[in-house]
Amino acid sequence: MKEIVKFTGPATGLWICGPLMSLIDTAVIGQGSSIELAALAPATVMCDSLSYVFMFLSIATSNMVATSLAKKDKNEVQHHISNLLFVGLTCGCLMLLFTKFFGSWALTAFTGPKNAHVIPAANTYVQIRGLAWPAVLIGWVTQSASLGMKDSWGPLKALAVASAVNAVGDIVLCSFLGYGIAGAAWATAASQVIAGYMMIEALNKKGYDAFAISVPSLEELRTVFGLAAPVFVTMISKVAFFSLLTYFATSMGTYTMAAHQVMVQTFFMCTVWGEPLSQTAQSFMPELIYGVHRNLEKAQMLLKSLVIIGAILGLLLGIVSTSVLWWFPKIFTHDQSVIQEMHTVLIPFFLALAVTPPTLSLEGTLLAGRDLKFISLSMSGCFCAGALLLLLISSRGYGLPGCWFGLVGFQWVRFFLSLQRLLSPKGVVHSDDLSQVKLEKLRAA
């Protein structure tokens, strides 16, 4: 347990840094312009939410590295890292080109003609942030490799420096020099490039070569995407749901859009406190489920501990964040119309946030046990049902609170589906069936 605490402590700070950058942007820009604050809603969908589609790279890396280390095979670890660095760099370059040539079109299609006045500001932000795409995805691969090695201090140092650069850059460029949303974008992009480089250096210090990028063979790509494809479906379902939530919010006017931007960025900032629970499961569970020292009883005890910690954490996060938004909304904006809209969604905000940390601990365990088919099917099912619910809520005119109650349903259904799966006799912490693990080994061979 001491080892887990030593890992999750720094890992918490690690996961906070990313959303903290966006929250800093939101707070600084909100002090100056409600229109630019509203423009951040579609802009952050393009930059931050879309980046989570590539979380499959992060999960695949930590899973494959942890599994190889459980087999005591350092050469295989280096080989996986080199292959995944190539995939990350390729995806990053493709996203840079997509942002450059189709960014404005995507923003226009997303926000609709009623919100054309926010497109110029949103596109400025997206174009600048888009320059950092390769560094972002390379950083994710190297960060996840370190986490798969149960090291969270190295990546934390890198992201702590990046967050400081972002905060100072926002204050100087936006508050003092008056560059507004463009200044916030430059500060965030610069901090992401710095984080990516420092993450590479942190991995190199462990005896691996993070500059050794190798082109994987077709068979190796098949292995990577065999693991990554279900995770990709899972991540794109999450991203699509939150993007749809923002899409419906954008149709409700500038003040509602601005209020939603504050609430959703605060929500993301809080939910990442649960990510270390998922990462702990992915880093420690493989050894207990199918490592050299396999022990399902210890795996069950670890899962129970993670869920209890998640439940307590969820309640604390819900109480603290809801209180801050109720009593101190002027941290984000002084516009009373925006503040009134924010306060209408505090109850669903709390209900959705409270269940998120225990849900992440359950889903992390399913990923560690490579129960990928179930994860992808359940998440895509949740998205389809959630999308229909949001469409119904929007058509009935329930406004922003209705959309956020749709999020409550989405989060709680995820929790109960994952819990039921892990408690079943076929759950990865109960079943003695190692056929899936053997299949992955055969693919890797």
N, C-alpha and C positions, 0 to 999 in steps of 0.2 A: 504493500500500500504506500510505503514511503517513496518508492520509485515512481509510482503513478502520480503522487502529489508533486514530486520534483518535475515531472513532465508536464502536468496540466497547468501548473502555475505560470510558467513562461508561455505555454501554448495559448493561454487565455489572452495575454497581452498581444500575442502574435496575430490572433484572429480579429482582435479589436482594431488593429492599426488600419486595415483597409477601409472599413466603413467609417472609421473616425475621420479619415481624409475627406470623404464625401460629406459627412456631417459638419466638418469645419467649413467646407465650401458653402453649404446650405446656410449656416449661421452668419458667416461674413457677408454673403451676397444678400441675405434677407434683411440686413440692416440698411442696405442702400436702395434696393428696387424690388417691388413686388412682382414686376413683369419678369425681371431676370430670375427671381426666385421661382416663378412659375415655369420659366424656360428650363430650369434645372430638372424638372420632372421628366420630360421626354429625353433630355440630354443624358441624364444618368441611366435611363433605361438602355440607351445606345452604348454607353461606356461601361457602366458597372454591372447592370443586370445581364447584358449580353455576354459579358466576360465570364459569368457563372456557367454559361453553356459549356465552356472549356474546363470546368471543374473536373470533368472526366479525366483530364491529364493529371491533375493533382491526385485524385483518388487512385487512378491506375498506378501512378508512380509509388505512392506510399504503400499500397497493397503489394505490389510486385517486389519492392525493396524489402519490406518486412518479411515477406514469404521467403525470399532468397536468403536473408540473414538467419531466419529460423532453420534453414538447411545448412548454415555455416558456409555459404558459397559466395565469397567476396568478388570473384571474377564475374559471376553472373550478375551481381549487383551493379558493377561498373558497366556491363554490357546493356543492362536495362536502362541505366541513366543516360548513356550515350544515344541509344535509340529514341528515348522519349524527348531528349533535348532537340533532336532533329524534328520530331513531330511538332513540338512546341514552337520552334523557330519558324517552321513552315506555316503553321496556323496563324502565328503572329503577323507574318508578312502579308498573308492573304487578307487578314482583317484590316491591316493598314491600308491596303489597296481598296478594299470595300468601303471603308470610311471616306477615303479621298474622293472616290468617284460616285458613290451612291449614298453618302451620308445625308445630304440635303434632301434627296428624294425620299429616303426612309423616314426622316423626321416629318416631312410634309404629309406623307401617307399616314403616319401614326397619330399626329395631332389633329388633322382635319382642317378644313377651310375656316372654321370658326376661330381657330387659334393661330392664324397666319402671322399675327403680330409678334409671336414668341419665337418664330422660326429663325430669324437672323441671329439672335442671341444664342439659341440652342445650338445652331450649326457652328458658330464660332467656338463654343466649348467643345463640341464633338471633334472638330477638325484638329484642334490642338492636342486633345487627349489621345486621339488616334495615332499620333506619332510614337507613342510609347507602347503600342500593342506588342511588338516582338519582345521588349524587355519584360513586360508583364507576364507573358506566358513562359518565357525562359525562367523567370523568377519563381513561378509557381512550381515548375518541375524540380528545380534545385531545392526549394523550400520543402517540398513534399518528400524528397529523397532524405533530407535531414530528419524530418519527422518520422519517416519509416525506420530510421536508425535510432529512434527514441531520443533524439536531440532537438530540443526546442529553444535552447539558449542562443545558438548561432543565428537562426532566422529572426529571433526576437530583437537582437541587437541591430540587425539590418533594418527592420521595419520601424524600430524606435527612432533611428536616425532619419528615416524617410518621413515619418510623421512630424518630426520636429521641423524638417525642411519645408514640408507642406504648410504647417501652421505659420511659420515665420514668413514664408512666401506669400501666403494669403493676406496676412496683415499688411506687409509692405506694399505688395502690388495692388491690392484692392482698397484698403483703408487709407493708405498714405498717398499712393500714386494715382489712384482713381481708375485703374484699368478694369474694374468690375469683373464680369464673368470670364473675360479673357485672361485676366491676371490669375484668377482661381484655377483655370485650366492649366496654365503654364506651371504654376506651383505644384499641382498634383502630378502632371506629366514628368516634371524634373525629379520629384520624389520617387516616382515609380522606377525610373531609370537607375537612380542611385540604389534603391532597394534591390533591383535585379542584379547589379554588379556585386554588391556586398553579399548577396545570397550565394553567388558563384564562389566567392572567396571563402565563405564559411564552409562550403562543401569541399573545396580543395584542401583545406586545413585538416580534414578527416582522412586524407590519404587517397582521395578519389580525384579524377581529372574532369572537372565540369566544363573544360574547353574541348574535350574529346567528343565531338559530335560525329556520330556515324550514321550512315544511311542504312536503315533496316531492310532486310530482305522481305520479299512478299510473304514468306512464312512467318517471319517475326512481326510484320505488320498485322497479319491475321491474328496472331497471339495477342498483340496489344489491343486491337479493336474487338477481339472476342471478349476481353475483359471490359474494355472501355465502352462498347456499344450500349449495353444495358444501363451503365452509369450515365452515358450521354442522354439516353431516353429519360432517365430519372431527372437529370439536371435541366434538360430543356422543358420538361413538364413543369418544374418549379418556376423557371424563368418565364415561361409562357403565361403561367397563371398570374404572377405578379405584374408582368407587362400588361396583361389584359385588365388587371385591377387599375393600373395607371391610365390605360387607354380610356376606360369608362370615366375616370376622374377628370380627364382632360376635356370631356364633352360637357362638363358642368360649369364652365366659366373659369376666369383667371383666379379669383379668390379661392375657389374650391381646389383648383389645381395646385396653388401655392400651399394651401393647408395640407393637402395630401402629400406633397413633397416633404414637408417637415415631418409628418407622422410616419411615412414609410421609411425615411432615412433614420429616424429615431428607432423604429422597429428593427431595421437591419443592424443598427449599432448594438441593440440589446440582444438580438438573437445570436450574434456571433459569440456571446459568452457561453453558449451551449456547444459551439463547434469543438472546443477542446475535449468534450465528452465523447463526441463522435470520433475525433482523431485518436483519443486514448484507446477506444475500442479497436480501431483499425491498426494501431501499433502494437497492442499487447495481446489481443485476442487470437491472431493467427498462430502464435506459438502454443497457446492453450488448446486451440481447436484441432490443429493438424501439424504442429511442430514436432521436434524431436522429443520434447517432454510434454506430450499431450495430456491434458487434465481437464475434462469437461466439468468436474465439480468446481474447480477454481474459476472456470469460465462463467459458470452460473452465478457464483458469488460476486465476481467482478461486474456482471451485468446488473445484478440487484443493487450493488453499490452505486453504479452509474445512474440508474433510474431514480433512486432516492435522492442523490445529489442533484440530479436534473430537476426533480419536482420542487425541491427547496429553492433552487436557483431561479426557477421560473416564477415562483411566487414573489421572491425578493425583487427580481427585475421588474415584474409587473407593477408592484407597489411603488417602487422608487421612481420608475420612469413616468408612470401616470401622475404621480404627485408633482414631479418637475414640470410636466406639460400643463398641469392645472394651475400651479402657483407661479411658475416662472416662464410663461410663453414668450415673453419679450426677449429672451435669449436668442430667439430665432427671427422674430418680426415684431414691429410696433403697430402693424396694421390691424385694427380691431376686427375688421371683417374677416380676415384670415384667422385670427385667434378664435372667433366664434365658431367658425367651421371646424377648427382643430378640436374644440371641446365637445363637439357632437359625436366624435368617434372614440372617446376615451374608454368607454365600456368594452366595445368589441376589440379595441387595441389591447386592453388588459387580458381579455379572455384568449385571444390568439397568441399573445406573447407567453403567457404562463405555461402553456403546454409544449412550447417549442423545445426547450432544453431536454426534457425526457424523451421527446420524439427523436431528437438527433442522436441520443445515446442508443436508442433501439435501432435506428437506421444504420448507425456506424457498426453495430454488431452484425447486422445482416450483410453489410459490405465486407466485413472482416471474414465472415464465413462463406463469402462468395455465393450468397443466395440471390444471384443477380436477376434471374428470370422473375422471381416474385417481386423484387424491388421495382423493376421496370414496368411490369404489368400493373402493380398496385398504384404506382405514381401516375402513370398515364391514365388509369381509370379515375383517379382523384381529379386530374386536370379536366378530363371530359365532363365529369359531373359538376365540378366547380365552375367551368366555363358556362355551362347551361344555366347554372344557378345565378351567376353574375348577369347573364343576358336577361333572365327573367326579372331580376331585381331592378336592373337599369330600365327595362321597358315599363315597369310598374311605377317608376318615379320615386323610388325610395331614397335616392340621393347617395351621398358619400357614406353615411352610417350603414345603409343597406349593403353597399359593396364591402365594407369592412366586416359585417356579419357573415358575408360570403367567405371571407378569409378565415373567420373563426371555424366555420364548417370544414373548410379545406384542411386546416391544421389538426383538428380533433379527429377527423377520419383517418389521416395519416398515422396518428398516434395509436388508435385502436387496431388498425390493420397490422401494423408492425408488432404490437404487443401480442395479438392473437397468434401471429406466425411464430414468434419466438417461444411462446408458451406451449405450442403444439408439439406432439411427439416427433414431428419431422423438423422441428426447429434446429438451427445449427449448433445450439449449446446443449441439445438433448440427444440428437441422433448420432448413432455410431456409423452411419453411412458416409464413407469418404469418397464415393464415386465422383463427385464434382471436383474434389481436390485432385484425385488421380487424373481426371480428364485435363485439368489445367497443367499438371506436370507433363503429361504426354504432349500437349500443345507446345509447352516451353522446350521440350526436348526436340 
